[in-house]
Amino acid sequence: MPERTMIGAVLVVGGGISGMQAALDLADSGYFVYLVEKTGAIGGAMPQYNKVFPTNDCAMCIISPKLVECGRHPNIRIMTLSTVIDITGKAGNFTVRVLEHPRYVDPAKCIACGQCSSRCPRSVDDSFNIFMAKRKAIYIKYPQAVPLKYQIDPEACIRLQHPEKCGICAEICPPGAIDFTDLGREHDLRVGAVIMALGFQPFDPGKTRAWGYGLYPNVVTSLQFERFLSPGGPTGGVLARPSDRKPVQRIAFLQCVGSRDRNRCNNEYCSTVCCMYAIKEALTIKEAYPEVEVTIFYMDMRTPGKEFERYYERARTEYGVRFVRSRIHGVEPKGNKGDLRLHYINAHGKQVEETVDLVVLSVGLETPDAMVRLAEKIGIHMTPDRFASISAFMPVHTSQKGIFTCGAFNGPRDIPQSVIGGSAAAASVSALLNPVRHTQTRTLPPPPEQDVSRQEPRIGVFICHCGTNIAGVVDVEEVAAYAATLPQVAHVARNLFTCSQDTQDLMVQQISDKGLNRIVVAACTPRTHEPLFRKTLKSAGINEYLIEMANIRNQNAWVHGQEPETATAKAKDLVRMAVAKVRRQTARKPLRIPITPSVLVIGGGVAGMTAALNLAEQGYRIHLTEKTTQLGGNALHLYQTWNGEHVPRFLKELKEAVQQHPRIEVSYTSTVAAVSGHVGNFTTLIRTGSSRKRTIDHGAVIIATGAKRYIPEEFEYGKIPKVVASIEFDKLHMHNETRVANGKSFVFIQCVGSRTQERPYCSKSCCTHSIQSAIKLKKEAPSRQIYILYREIRTYGQRERIYNQAREMGIVFINYEQHGPPRIRRADSGVLVEVWDHVLHRPLEIRADMVILAAATLANPEAVALANMFKLPLSKDGFFQEAHAKLRPVEFHVDGVFVAGLAHYPKPLEESISQALAAAAKAGRLLARKEIALEPNIALVDPERCDDCALCIDVCPYRAIKLAEYRDSEGTLRTTVTVDRVLCKGCGICQGTCPKRGIDVAGFTTAQIEAQIDAALESPAPEGAI
Amino acid sequence: MNREPVILAFCCNWCSYAAADLAGISRLQYPGSIRIIRVMCSGMVHPEMVLHALNKGADGVIVVGCHLGECHYIKGNEMALARAEIIADTLEDLGIAAERFQLTWVSSSEPERLAEAFRAMSARLCALRAPATAEAADAAGEEA
């Protein structure tokens, strides 16, 4: 497409977490974004959740900053209550017709005061609370909604149904925002690309009577249960039976409701997330109510993600959640008091009956019909499971060029996968529209900053409830009352969620109204939330560094959950310390320096090559280092993807594209020898071969160093030649080696080296891999006997289809437990495998011609050196530990460094490719800024105290401090200590060394630390005073 | 003296402060009389700050940095280690029990190790049961 007709704007359809991530990445990469959302507010499903697995973070706390960021971004236009009617044109130049439904409230006028809602006479069931609470006909979707604007439900509104009646809201609305004549409008948007992040809906179990949903009040869905647990939910986070509000004693979770089921619904696939969310909900109950008996009835526990297996183990062993492997087909009432009866077959084959108070149906994910219709209209191919049909090699591309997809619309997936998908789609758009980057965007100058250096401190203290995370333990009212007594505190406020959009607006307002010039936020941790509050200070026209956070959640409410009084006293101390510190805070200006517009990609596997190619297409120079003599990495051993796509062909094309791209330079037999610099300007020493070294300057780094495979020590591997590992077997199979060709009986053993005490994680792709090999063997010769010995079959998502196919073909699946693994011994012409058969309840002996071990994926041992050079954390299992498991899945706390592929965690090819694109999106987003603002937390010399002793010069690890000569006013030659602003990293080793208090790191000065110490030790209420 | 010993903990931004956040996420429990002060690096903590805290009535001071060789700033924790020896000598000269100061290493993925260090120090200080310095004792006396 000629560049002059391309448009540097993008349409993102769907305002859930995936769409939001795509919008943010694109808007920061130089594209204007229309974010179209069908409901009245963005956020998607996440705001309905109480917590997220496996971090147990509060969902609202982590999504809030993203909501706010979308809401205030100058290059994102959020269009709510809007649906896409039609898309015409082609890649680079589409016209999209969007229908904006009437809101009946003018968002430009609405101040969200809520008077309308409080006076509205009509209450209806609230869909946000899954019909377990009421809302008014005029309402906001949820309290932290973005945009925070009321909307009228036309079905419920008395006035809209009966034009002569009611209308109270219009009469009382202070700014006169209500407009009953609103007809909505159509928009024609011109965009260069479209991202479909259409999301999912929970399965409706009321479609059949089997589970009793809709019949018995004490049968609820997992999403309803999530609302029960949520502090903002219908019960305020208190667990009680819906039928009689009595405390709950026994809860049963039924897994796979609306998933892995071809009888009661047509959802053959596994919904991927339900095992983990059920464990999460079970853990949440056990934490709050340890005496409640919680049982999860499941078919296979599918916990293949990073840190999932440990989470599962913790639930089982530490919290006493009971796991029963049995699918329950029906729920019946017992008696007339609301109790429920369950029947199941236990592990010993016996029929068992149990009575519980509450049944939670772990409902699956499905694509809403309207979204299927939209996809069909636009011409996006769908899978038989009604998800977007995508190639594993192009995991965010649809069948229509220029139209991309991400999130659960691409198949059921969890939050990190959706976030990765959003970023991956953004990277793909960036590559497509690179010629017209920065053509549709605008930059708003920040509001003028007032100089507060001569003002007396006027401190505002904002105390966060964090739902019940803080307020459930700490007496926040008492803390607020106490904060108000501290010197120079001019204002104290409490907020349900201090990070939500409405609180940011409120904060800006109060900074101006009360003339505040220093802010303390007593909430979670500055490591995650300080950037958000800094932006708020900036928009309020005061310097962004005049803030201090008191960590009263992570380091207080959560670690003293059982001691509310202690936690309240400590919260007061922490607030006092923060106030003492912020009082001595001074305004700082970041130093802006240009970014080197190139990226170092470490590792020439599929992840590294994918990231390199995308970034090269985005217009950046790439250095790709590969430690071996060829590109391809672990994918060189792969034959096909789960849905049968041919890997070697794809790999060949990818390698050629990388090798031929003019902006990519590949260094073979190369490793990183040393690293210096920082985000935007790294300098890395690359060692090639054994001697040659060269230095590379780059603005960002992507680590894609892959993983290793486990060499089994068990199952007579290496001793019996007919026992082989999967990857070896693939090679033998491909060449139809005699052992394979003549084989009549094959046994696959799963979890070899995975999910053990030493390596308590799942290697994620082995179940699928073994099943594929088994199917291929069976297809070649249907008479072959094939057995798969497994602990849990984890064919998550649409992979379930091949599991079903394998069973239909007669492949035998035999379950074994970790404590009773199969035993292998040599037989005359083959191998004898002995395993306990749980169906027949007796040991089974299988004579196998070959035994194939599904060996674990291990962290690359070379990761340790790399982690050390770039200062990155590794997980307990040796994989790179990302900044946040949910919302920052490819980033680190060290800026400018990103991770993708197996270096992060074992995963199948399409997830590596997605993650590589996501990492490319982040690197591209960074480089698109062209210059970087360096943190101004650097060392400053106090000329009054410094006596030029130069002790600081020797200890500075960055050689940032120098002794400079100058002539004073009388012409005498003098020396002084100076700090290089770019070289200084603000570590403060100089500060810890200086005998004269002559050098200080801004934001952590000796005076500030001393003030914190004094404040910490000054008891607000001496012992025995209360 | 039945109260829990008051401990000031200097935690570096990259490892131990992150571990303290993770301790919260993992809901680990430790004594409520520990007050964390965030510093960029353990090497930032001046010996004077440790003495100042003990003088002002802290029962103990713990400096927590990244593991040796893993410092975000190359060698800040090595500096902290070198200073710890000076601090220990000074405490001895002043007649302050060595248990009142501790330097330890915790990575960002070791919240259990951090919580355990806090619990252990608290238990050790409980056994001492006297104000750290004469100055602190005077201050306590005046308050009473």
Contacts between the chains, C-beta under 8 A, distances in Angstrom:
chain1	res1	chain2	res2	distance
A	55	B	25	5.6
A	56	B	25	6.2
A	56	B	27	7.6
A	57	B	25	6.7
A	287	B	27	7.0
A	525	B	21	4.6
A	526	B	38	7.3
A	527	B	13	7.6
A	527	B	17	7.1
A	527	B	18	6.4
A	527	B	21	6.1
A	551	B	20	7.9
A	551	B	21	7.4
A	551	B	36	7.3
A	553	B	24	6.6
A	554	B	20	7.0
A	554	B	21	4.3
A	554	B	22	7.9
A	554	B	23	7.6
A	554	B	24	3.2
A	554	B	25	6.6
A	555	B	20	5.2
A	555	B	21	6.8
A	555	B	23	7.6
A	555	B	24	5.9
A	555	B	36	5.6
A	556	B	24	7.8
A	557	B	24	7.8
A	558	B	23	7.8
A	558	B	24	3.5
A	558	B	25	7.0
A	558	B	27	5.8
A	559	B	23	5.7
A	559	B	24	5.3
A	559	B	27	7.4
A	559	B	28	6.2
A	559	B	29	5.8
A	559	B	30	5.9
A	559	B	115	7.5
A	560	B	29	6.8
A	560	B	32	4.9
A	561	B	27	6.3
A	561	B	29	7.1
A	562	B	29	6.7
A	563	B	32	5.7
A	566	B	32	3.4
A	566	B	33	7.9
A	567	B	32	6.7
A	569	B	32	7.4
A	570	B	32	5.4
A	570	B	33	7.9
A	570	B	35	7.5
A	573	B	35	6.1
A	574	B	35	7.3
A	577	B	35	7.0
A	577	B	37	7.4
A	868	B	69	6.9
A	868	B	70	6.4
A	871	B	14	7.1
A	871	B	70	7.7
A	871	B	72	4.8
A	873	B	18	7.9
A	873	B	107	6.7
A	873	B	108	4.8
A	873	B	109	5.7
A	874	B	109	7.4
A	875	B	109	6.4
A	876	B	109	6.4
A	881	B	108	7.6
A	881	B	109	6.2
A	893	B	14	7.1
A	893	B	18	7.3
A	894	B	72	7.9
A	937	B	40	7.1
A	955	B	43	7.9
A	955	B	79	6.1
A	957	B	73	5.5
A	957	B	74	4.0
A	957	B	75	5.4
A	957	B	76	7.1
A	958	B	73	7.9
A	958	B	74	7.9
A	985	B	73	6.1
A	986	B	40	5.7
A	987	B	40	5.5
A	987	B	41	4.3
A	987	B	43	6.2
A	987	B	44	6.5
A	987	B	72	7.5
A	987	B	73	3.6
A	987	B	76	5.2
A	988	B	39	6.8
A	988	B	40	5.3
A	988	B	41	5.9
A	988	B	43	6.8
A	988	B	44	3.1
A	988	B	76	8.0
A	989	B	41	6.5
A	989	B	43	4.0
A	989	B	44	6.6
A	989	B	73	6.7
A	989	B	75	7.8
A	989	B	76	5.1
A	989	B	79	5.2
A	991	B	44	5.5
A	991	B	46	6.6
A	992	B	43	5.3
A	992	B	44	4.9
A	992	B	45	5.5
A	992	B	46	4.8
A	992	B	47	8.0
A	992	B	79	6.6
A	992	B	80	7.5
A	992	B	83	6.8
A	993	B	46	7.7
A	993	B	79	7.2
A	994	B	46	7.6
A	1001	B	40	6.3
A	1001	B	44	6.8
A	1004	B	39	6.0
A	1004	B	40	5.8
A	1004	B	44	6.5
A	1006	B	46	6.5
A	1006	B	48	7.9
A	1006	B	49	7.3
A	1009	B	37	6.4
A	1009	B	39	7.1
A	1009	B	45	8.0
A	1009	B	49	5.7
A	1010	B	49	6.8
A	1010	B	52	6.3
A	1012	B	37	5.1
A	1013	B	8	6.3
A	1013	B	37	7.0
A	1013	B	49	6.6
A	1013	B	52	5.9
A	1013	B	53	4.9
A	1013	B	56	6.2
A	1013	B	58	7.5
A	1014	B	56	6.1
A	1016	B	6	7.8
A	1016	B	8	6.0
A	1016	B	35	4.3
A	1016	B	37	7.3
A	1016	B	58	7.7
A	1017	B	6	6.8
A	1017	B	8	7.7
A	1017	B	53	7.1
A	1017	B	56	4.5
A	1017	B	57	4.8
A	1017	B	58	5.8
A	1022	B	143	6.3
A	1023	B	3	5.8
